[in-house]
Amino acid sequence: MTKPSALALLPLAIMAANVHAEDVYEMDNVVVTASRTAQTIDETLAPVTVISRKDIEQSQASSVPELLKRVPGMQVATTGGAGSTTSIYLRGTKTAQTLVLLDGHRIDSATSGSASLQHINPDMIERIEVVRGPRSSLYGADAVGGVIQIFTRKGHADPRLSLKVGAGSRGTSEYGVNYGGNVEGTRFNIGGKLFETNGYDNTAIKTGYAGDDDAYRNKSFTASVSHTFDNQIEAGFNLLHSEGKNEYDNTWNTDVRPYDEFRFSTVNAFLNLPVTDSWTTRINTGYSNELGENFQKMPNGTHTKNGSIKSMRNTASWLNDVAWADNQLLTTGIDYTNDRIDTKPTSYSVNSRYNKAVFVQNQSSFENSDLQVGLRRDKNEAFGYKTTGNISWGVNLSDDYRLISSYGTAFRAPSMMDLYYPGSENPDLKPEKSKNAEIELRGIINDTSHWSVTAFQNDMDDMLIWFSTGPMTGYMENVEKARIRGIEASLTTQLAAWDITASATYLDPKNLSDDPKVKDKVLQRRARQLFSLDADRTFGRFSFGGTLRAQGKSYDDVENHDRLSGFATVDLRTSYRFTPAVKGELKLVNLMDKEYQTTKSYEGEPRGVFVSMTWTPEI
């Protein structure tokens, strides 16, 4: 497990600059999210999971949350079927405590603080990197549980066209096209996708409109263009747009049929510049716009608009990598974010805020160990200055074993919805703070087999918890103390020609507040046990695979009155390549038709069958 020198990694940093893994498709062993510089996976000083384009296609996943379920320590909760509100819990931290990036650009909502992962189609994605553990010293607020970075598809090799059509249970249909390639240093990719489903009745209440199926429609488009000049300067942009309609149930008024119309767009431009042989600089600017409009169909057949929420974000960053000595890589940068919101019919008392930050990180490589130290200073318009840091040390016990210990601090600034939501305002909320310590042991069995075991403890102060007082009422409050302890284990191997990926996690997520209502209670919706197993094998033109997901019981409320039972589901998948250009796929979801809930009163996906055909003609 010897690590290349910082100077040797610098060419990779140029290609993966500005948190854009432009060539990671061709270098599957290189990631950039863990340190904002290029590193090989086995030499990162943080637990990292990579979901490659090959993994995405092999899984036949229809959503990003479905893909994320394979990540160790990741729990997913939904309020219905496709397109419904989705929550993720990484290592027991809640959705807004995990930072989500799209091509290096923050995509969490300026109002809720959560990213709409359910609206990003997997066919638009090149790769996903998930870093577990705090990364506020690199990314600032929200990176408490970790960082999820999604990279949209880029062009590679000769131009290639792909057409896809699919259908399945519950009136599901999909139509997609993708075209991309690399021509004389210009890389490009454009893609479009239409996904529609009639959905299913996902609530326990079966009266009125609450007993109907809930449909979902998503139209997506992505584009990227970049060019590398003879002097190795690279410039380009990335664009993703999704829009559609999502129906859901009003469980306290079953005489109306509510639905949301959504639109999400993000675009960013970047410039990578190798100043000298040992210094690279890169600039990234981005803009995102998210609009949600709420409607409902009345008993008389008319449609009324209840309101809308629009959030806009401008970002800019300037990063520098300097190999200032042999085996020393210094990374410094400046980040800027400005958020604005527009809500109707009622406005928030505060509708904009900015965040400025500077950070510095140094990576040192020694003969048998590596050291990474980072420090960041944020200035948030609402909360003033926050300082976070991280230190990680990895020691090679032998050629096949590595021990890594780390300590990091993080914070999350309350969102504008937390602070100013009309009727539940609490402008006195304080930022959440955390201190995380962990130790990880990694091992390599052979070229196709590796494993890791990590133990961690995250101590949190002023954690934000929603205390519900009714179906749509409640208040957000800081609780003094919370603690999340855990052990996670993962294994990737090949057994009898089967590709196996497995993980198991045990969590102890506990509220340590002095409030007797919640003291020593399990944190809301956090399961103590999580297990994931994926197995796939190829037989010539035919492939077969399956997925087992299991989780223990959890509670849907902060006082642990509403118990959600543990469950396990099994999915099967197969594909057949009829010709080099034509491939057919078949997926069976929830083989045993298991009834389960990840959120109170909302049923999990029932058994379903889905088929698709992909044509990749020679052009």
Secondary structure, DSSP 8 states (H G I E B T S, - for coil): -----HHHHHHHHHHTGGG--TTTTT-TTEE-TTTSS-EEGGG-SS-EEEE-HHHHHHHT-SSHHHHHTTSTTEEEEESSSTTS-EEEEETTB-GGGEEEEETTEE-S-TTTS---GGGS-GGGEEEEEEEES--HHHH-TTTTSEEEEEEE----SS-EEEEEEEEEGGGEEEEEEEEEEEETTEEEEEEEEEEEE-----BS--SGGGGS---EEEEEEEEEEEEE-TTS-EEEEEEEEEEEEEE---TT-TTSEEEEEEEEEEEEEEEEEEEETTEEEEEEEEEEEEEEEEEEE-TTS-EEEEEEEEEEEEEEEEEEEEEEETTEEEEEEEEEEEEEEEEESS--S--EEEEEEEEEEEEEE-SSEEEEEEEEEEEETTTEEEEEEEEEEEEESSSSEEEEEEEEEEEE---HHHHH-TTS--TT---EEEEEEEEEEEEEEETTEEEEEEEEEEEEEEEEEEEESSSS-EEEEEEEEEEEEEEEEEEEEEETTEEEEEEEEEEEEEE--S-TTTTT-B-TT--SEEEEEEEEEEETTEEEEEEEEEE--EESSTTS-SEE--EEEEEEEEEEEEETTEEEEEEEESTT----EEETTEE----EEEEEEEE----
